[in-house]
């Protein structure tokens, strides 16, 4: 017998109250993720090797803030208050940042590069289970390819200039992705995102779906590390 | 005999090479002032009492970054590189920030309120001695009245909620303005802005012009403190 996991419209229309809880939780995580990324990135910008690098990181931080504003506006349009919805996620996202505090500017841009990309993959994977308005917001809050390439090229230059950075940044990349996936799984379990959106973890086939999602996030991360010439 | 200080067009056209040096210095100070304000404000945002306050401070920081970008673009249009032009001012502006490190979030918004306003007054006072393109940039990089009112109202609320803040913030306001004017005077002397733009400090009548500018900056600051119910 073929198992069919809960799918978007079905879920949204069959249990609108439950859908709304999931949706607000997801948007709350995203909103606070962007707001805190903005603050961390712009604080780290100060330690950039050159003023141009500071401006580059500043631009990236400003982009994260505009994403926060888009998500907050979407929450507003759903009759929810961003501050209230973000509240439950502050402690765990702050703890994530504390566990992944960059030791220098290179680790800081590596963190922006790795975490933004894997978050984007994660939200896009969930996106197809969501309503069209939310899908649109999720597609708008993605870092553009140009922004992502700018960081990647800056990292490549840094690795070419300082070959000893390689092993440190490779290790850092692994640590970041490990923490990010742990975080996503914890949020998924605590707040039942993944259960609600892609299946029920009590069900072995659904667990398999979750495992597949995480495997695909890891593969995409490995490809990005390879582009930098780093071992994932 | 009536003394006529050097005036804009006269200066700009009579000694274009010297005018360019003054102009680039001024834009360099402004650009680095905005970039560093962006970084400091957004780092401080993390310590806001509420998530709404964090977002408010974040918006303000983003505005400072967009000012930086406008000035950098103007420098580019003058054939100058923002990074190079900002270089000589980094140490003294960083030192200013180190001397005026806010002890908490209230001191941080007070700093934004006081320093942005007095910088705006200072640049606007110089503006009328400058070429029209630069005048336009200076008018564009001003914090809007709405942005300034938002901080003022937030400060008023804070003072109403925590009456003990008054004496601390009054003291802090005096310290900030003292440091800012010292900084402006030092920059003025070291880099000859004021000499070039509003007169020659060797000349007693010109010194008088400089003194008058500083007196008017101080008066405007006192008015702003009074609006908050604080003694300047």
Interface residues (C-beta under 8 A of the other chain):
Chain A: X32 X35 X36 X38 X39 X42 X43 X45 X46 X50 X51 X52 X54 X55 X58 X59 X61 X62 X65 X66 X68 X69 X72 X82 X83 X86 X87 X90
Chain B: X32 X35 X36 X38 X39 X42 X43 X45 X46 X50 X51 X52 X54 X55 X58 X59 X61 X62 X65 X66 X68 X69 X72 X82 X83 X86 X87 X90
